[in-house]
Amino acid sequence: MYSLKAILDKEPAAIAGAVQVILPVLVLLGVVSLDDKAMAGIVLVISTVLALFVRGASTSKAAPVLAAGTEVKVAGSQDSVIVAPSPPGPVGIEGG
């Protein structure tokens, strides 16, 4: 059985979509009484917060790092490339 955390980790967009439709459904069923402008404002805020959550949950946290000189095979072909050394930083800016 899945835990809530596992579902949120695997399907953040589906969860966000489900949460976004809750308020309009409650208004349609008459459970909550809101005018059009109030509902639009609340849905806007909910959508914005959920979009930030989904973006954070679905974006890779780390970039791949390969050492200079590493050979990388190109999928589906016989070709390969060699990772070049990183270029020097901008002139006049000291690393810190």
Secondary structure by P-SEA (a helix, b strand, c coil): cccaaaaaaccaaaaaaaaaaaaaaaaaaccccccaaaaaaaaaaaaaaaaaaaaaaccccccccccccbbbbcccccbbbbbccccccccccccc
